[in-house]
Amino acid sequence: MKTYNMGIEATLEIIGGKWKALIICLLMTGVKRTGELRRGIPGISEKVLIQQLRELERDGLVQRKVYEQMPPRVEYRLTEYGVTANSIVEVMCRWGTDNIHRRQRNGEEVGLSEKD
């Protein structure tokens, strides 16, 4: 039996790390193919993306659908349970945007890309 000291430990175990919240954020807008996810997350390798997607699938947040065609096509979407993580990710996005603006006001050279 795994014991957590705080509930946030269980949350971070599932959506923590550098990429998972970004993947969830992209899937909040709808079904995505692997290439769309990779283009939406600059800096992630295909290997790491697939690994993170598999972990999210294992934890029940993401559903993978494979179309038997040539070339093969794979789509990812949030499960009903995965959609419940949206509110967490949205708060993280807002907090991050506010933090960027605060840092800009303090003279730091940081910014958001055009797509955000």
C-alpha positions, 0 to 999 in steps of 0.5 A: 500500500502506498501512503501519501503525506499530502494529497498533492503528492498523488496529484504530482505523481500523475500530472507532475513533471515537465510535460504532462500538464502541457499534454493535458492542456493541449488535449483540453481543446480536443482530439490530437494526433502525435504530430500535433502534440509534438508541434504544440510542445517545442522541445519534447522528443517523440520518445518522451512524448510517447512515454508521457502519453503512455503514462497518462493512458495508464493512469486513466487520463488519456485514451489512445485510439489506433486506426488500422490504415496505412499509414497508421493513425493514432489519436489521443483524447482526454478521458472523462476522468482526464477532463477532471484535471482541466481545472487544475491545469487551467489554474496552473496556466493562469498562475504562470501567466500572472507570474510572467507578467509580474516578472516583466513588471520587475524588469525581467526579459520573459514573455509568452509566445504568440499562441498563448 
